[in-house]
């Protein structure tokens, strides 16, 4: 939810928000290991979703990097991709060898380490956060008695005016469509592989690890790709890669199920290209005082809006028409969005980069 980005912008302390949200999320997931019955499981899942704060972490990273080194975000994000891939492979092996419950203990130990490193290894505020916090307090201390009062919140009108620009809404729509496609695959691919194609859990774990193989070079070279390719080309490449992947799943059989590893390469291309373009786009269009909220809106659009629509609609299609039709339908939707983007970009000179240039040129003047 973007509420946590909003809170971080208001209190000028992303670190506190991140620690609180991740502590509650870890507790919710660990309680899931002991949950019995649908209602209890649902409450644990709601708890994990309610305290999702990835946008806060992205904004914190960008703030530390500053505008000059913002292109290095991808290099830092690459480390998360590596750990994600290794973790998936290890968890797949643990599940096949010892059972799934061991993963809860592994997750709890690793996340406790992350929380401790964050709590004691990072400053409470970035330099920009401290400057904004001091400025707000200074303005209040001139006319109010309560030192430390932070009631002069950034104006919501600036946030809404920035979000509800047509190019920004179109960008968020594309993010939601890609997020729907990705969440659909994440929800149903392993079910299809194991139930229909008799795949092992280990192969599923390896498939996640393979996705990272192409995320790593994309994140590592994000500064170059943003400069040389631009946001429009990155989005087109991301969507074309998804279309290839979605239609490829429909060709798998029990004897060719291992080819899913080759198809998962395209997931790395889709997510890597879309994410570096989106995080940079969000950072450039967001008002400085609402930078965390904007990153949280990006995460919400992909994971909550797209992540909610994809599995619900995909599940309905899968029940009525089968898994292959579901993947094909999602591929067609993404292909249509990519085609529209390509026409607007190449045919009419519009697109994400044209919009970013239009809002940065007046600032240079």
Secondary structure, 3 states (H helix, E strand, C coil): CCHHHHHHHHHCCHHHHHHHHHHHHHHHHHHHCCCCCHHHHHHHHHHHHHCCCHHHHHHHHHHHHCCCCHHHHHHHHHHHHHHHHHHHHHHHHHHHHHCCCHHHHHHHHHHHHHHHHHHHHCCCCCHHHHHHHHHHHHHHHCCCCCCCCCCCCCCHHHHHHHHCCHHHHHHHHHHHHHHHHHHHHHHHHHHHHHHHCCCCHHHHHHHHHHHHHHHHHHHHCHHHHHHHCHHHHHHHHHHHHHHHHHHHHCCCCCCCHHHHHHHCHHHHHHHHHHHHHHHHHHHHHCCHHHHHHHHHHHHHHHHHHHHHHHHHHHHHHHHHHCHHHHHHHHHHHHHHHHHHHHHHHHHHCCCHHHHHHHHHHHHHC
